[in-house]
Every structure is written in C-alpha cells, then in structure tokens.
Amino acid sequence: MSPDVPNGVSIVLQQLKELESIASQTLQDLNTVAGAERITKWKALTASLISHSVGPQQGTAFANIHVGPSFTNDLVEEFSDLVDCYRTPLLALAKQLTQSSSPRS
C-alpha cells in the first residue's frame, strides 16, 4: 500500500460520498439507466484514484468488481444492488486503511 494512507482514506470516503450522491439522484428521478451510466463512469474514475492513492493492487481489485446477474423485474432494486456492489468494498477499504494508519499499542 502507498505510504500516503490518510490521503487514500479521504479519497475513498470522497468516492463513497459521490456514489451516495449518484444513488440519491437516481432514486429521486427514477432514471436507472442514466444512473447506471453515471456509476460506470464513476467506477472508472474511482479505480484510477484508488490505484494512485492506495495502490495498484487495490485499484485493479476495485476495477474487477462486476455485478452478478439479477433475476428481478424491479429496476430500482437492481440499481440499489449495483450501488451496494461498490459501496461494500469501498467501506471495507476505508476501514482497512483507517486501521492500518492508526498507531498500534
């Protein structure tokens, strides 16, 4: 991992905030197609930012996340699953980075 862990944490948290903003806007206007397109662009940017601020392995791992098949006919539920697919690994990465930057006693 990069020695600049606090910067990595702030970038991951910022990207989480942007993901939540995309999700909120999409669920408000109910345009899941446009929301999915925004998430695709966001994912590419986020993978690049993680690669540069945290490390290439973490960036590649994030870029390789793919949503599994969905068998519902509910577009809002499918979009929510898409958001969760990226939210969960980002939260885990933020937690990991925060723990690695805190002093050990």
Backbone hydrogen bonds, N-H to C=O, Kabsch-Sander energy under -0.5 kcal/mol:
donor,donor_aa,acceptor,acceptor_aa,energy
2,S,54,V,-3.1
5,V,3,P,-1.5
8,G,4,D,-1.8
9,V,5,V,-2.7
10,S,6,P,-2.2
11,I,7,N,-2.2
12,V,8,G,-2.5
13,L,9,V,-2.7
14,Q,10,S,-2.2
15,Q,11,I,-2.4
16,L,12,V,-2.1
17,K,13,L,-2.1
18,E,14,Q,-2.2
19,L,15,Q,-2.3
20,E,16,L,-2.5
21,S,17,K,-1.9
22,I,18,E,-2.4
23,A,19,L,-2.6
24,S,20,E,-2.7
25,Q,21,S,-2.5
26,T,22,I,-2.5
27,L,23,A,-2.6
28,Q,24,S,-1.6
29,D,25,Q,-2.5
30,L,26,T,-1.7
31,N,26,T,-0.7
32,T,30,L,-0.9
35,G,31,N,-2.1
36,A,32,T,-2.4
37,E,33,V,-1.9
38,R,34,A,-2.4
39,I,35,G,-2.2
40,T,36,A,-2.0
41,K,37,E,-1.9
42,W,38,R,-2.6
43,K,39,I,-2.9
44,A,40,T,-1.8
45,L,41,K,-2.0
46,T,42,W,-3.0
47,A,43,K,-2.7
48,S,44,A,-1.8
49,L,45,L,-2.7
50,I,46,T,-2.7
51,S,47,A,-2.3
52,H,48,S,-2.1
53,S,49,L,-2.6
54,V,50,I,-2.7
55,G,50,I,-2.2
59,G,55,G,-2.1
60,T,56,P,-2.6
61,A,57,Q,-2.4
62,F,58,Q,-2.2
63,A,59,G,-2.5
64,N,60,T,-1.8
65,I,62,F,-1.5
75,L,73,N,-0.8
78,E,74,D,-2.3
79,F,75,L,-2.2
80,S,76,V,-2.5
81,D,77,E,-2.2
82,L,78,E,-1.9
83,V,79,F,-2.3
84,D,80,S,-2.4
85,C,81,D,-2.0
86,Y,82,L,-0.9
86,Y,83,V,-0.9
87,R,83,V,-2.7
88,T,84,D,-2.1
90,L,86,Y,-1.5
91,L,87,R,-2.6
92,A,88,T,-2.2
93,L,89,P,-2.4
94,A,90,L,-2.6
95,K,91,L,-2.3
96,Q,92,A,-2.5
97,L,93,L,-2.7
98,T,94,A,-2.4
99,Q,95,K,-2.5
100,S,96,Q,-2.1
101,S,97,L,-1.4
102,S,98,T,-1.1
